[in-house]
């Protein structure tokens, strides 16, 4: 099923798109504040980011909900949102610790610190969790992220389900504020950047 939004198309994604989604997420996220905290060397980030993000992309295609924006003419993916419906129990990624060690390399300890900090702040009440919202750098500031958010928020509002995420830089935080999220707390990574935990209550139609 496709959903036309201006010059973009939003569609549900099946597992066959895993590699393309992983490449998109890695391209969008590898130079962000948390990625730079994990690996200071840009070449290491470029090499290792796909291995790291593939863990979560594959997990989302199995147990979550994945939406992507694509150019209506070329079909090339421009943005992707990875949601996990935490209204029921979801298992952890398969063989997570081993894969994380292989993907993170020298940053494994920091990756574990990140996971622990996120877990400690994660709410217990039922909600949908936005694990990643990624837009290709060349496609940013075109409304791609907002279109993806609106797509899923409409479903959540209709069902009366809240949403939760962590914003990793002020620009992303401000985008989410405009979409109805409120800051719950701030996670300060050791010698690293802050993460803003954010909650969105369902909105009445």
C-alpha positions, 0 to 999 in steps of 0.5 A: 500500500502506498501513501502519496504525500506531495512528491514523496511516497510513504509505504510499509516496508518488508524484510526484503528491503533490510539492506537498503534501509540499513544503508540509509540509517547508517548514512543519516546517523553515522556522524551524529553526536552519539555516533561521534561519541562511540567512535571519534574516527570518521573512517571507523564510523563509515566502516562500522555503522552499517554493522551496528544499525543492521542489528536494529533494522533487522529487529524492527522488520521482525518485531516492529513497524517500519515506514519509508519515504521514497522519491515518487519518480525514482523509488529511492528511499529518502527516509525511514522510521523504525517503531516498536509497539511496546504494548506487548512483550517484544524479545531482544535482538537475536544474539545481541551481545555477540553482534554488538561486540562485533559491530562496536569493536573498541566502542563496545563498553560505550555501546553498553553504557548507552544501552544501559542509560536508555533502558534505565530511562525507558517508560514502563507504561504501554506505548510505541517507541520510535527507535530511529527516524533517519533521513538522508543528508541530501534530503533533509529540510524537505519535510521527510521526517515530519511526513513519517511522524505524521504517518504513524502519529495518525494511527496512534492518535486514533488508537489512543496510544502514546509515543516515546523516543530519545532525541540526540541533538537540539534540532531533532528535539525541536522537531519532536516538540513541534509534533507534540512531544514533551521532554521528560528527562535528559540522559547525560552520557559519560563525557558525551552528548545529552539525550532528551527523553520525550513523550507524546500523549495521543491527541484528540481528533 
